[in-house]
Amino acid sequence: MLRTLATFAFVLTTTISALADGTTPRASDPDARERVVALRDALKNPDAAAKKAAVDGCGLNPHAQTAMALGPVLFGEADDLRIAAAQALGKMKLLAEAAKVLHAGIGPNAKKPAVLEAIFKAVGTVKHESSVPVCRKFAIDYLSFADPLMGAPIFASVEALGCLRLKDSVEAVVAVRRRAAGTRTAPQATRDLVESGASAALEKLTGESIGDVEQFETWWKRHAYTFNDDMTVRPRGYRRGPGNNGDQ
């Protein structure tokens, strides 16, 4: 419980800093406040349906306040409610606070594969760039575990990378794919799942289906310069490859 509170306190501190520099919606939004109050009231009662409705209500108002209010649910309620909180956060596209709360929820749910899967599915719909290193680290770290139930959340983290249209996402998926190919700790079913997810993510990001990890890395070294950082294709006249002053 102390670790959970410390984690949430850290997220709250970073959110307050973000609010101070004007990068998030104003905290005076009355509808957001009302939804936060409704959630806090619902969590004091044993009515599971009321709790779920209040969680869903926060998801209908993407806001720094509602995102933060879902943190204690994601960290400390029953599993089905944690999953509902992740799903609600997943509706807050591009909201930094939603991404932060989802990231902070990984540790408290480290032994809850279904919740972790919901978290990474939500990460993939929020699509905030800060999630790239989080997804990469999770997948690589958890490929060191022999637990077959972790295959689904690892797969979800790779899928999330495929939704984050950045060059860094490509590099992250390649690193995870290489780790899956090189480890013998994770079950074969998990490794196969990660390989299929990584291949699909790379095709989604680049528009190309390029063989195994070595073949893709060779292709990427030759073609990475043809993409902007957001994975849009650069106009031919503006492409610069290694040692090249123009198109190749």
Buried (B, 14 or more C-beta within 10 A) or exposed (E): EEEBEEBBEEBBEEBEEBBEEEEBBEBEBEEBBEBBEBBEEBBEEEEEEBBBBBBBBBBEBBBBBBBBBBBBBBBBBEEBBBBBBBBBBBBBEEBBBBBBBBBBBBEBBEEBBBBBBBBBBBBBBBBBBEBBEBBBBBBBEBBEBEEBBBBBBBBBBBBBBBBBBBBBBBBBBBBBBBBBBEBEEBBEEBBEBBBEBBBBBBBBBBEEEBEEBEEBBEBBEEBBBBBEEEBEEEEEEEBEBEEEEEBE
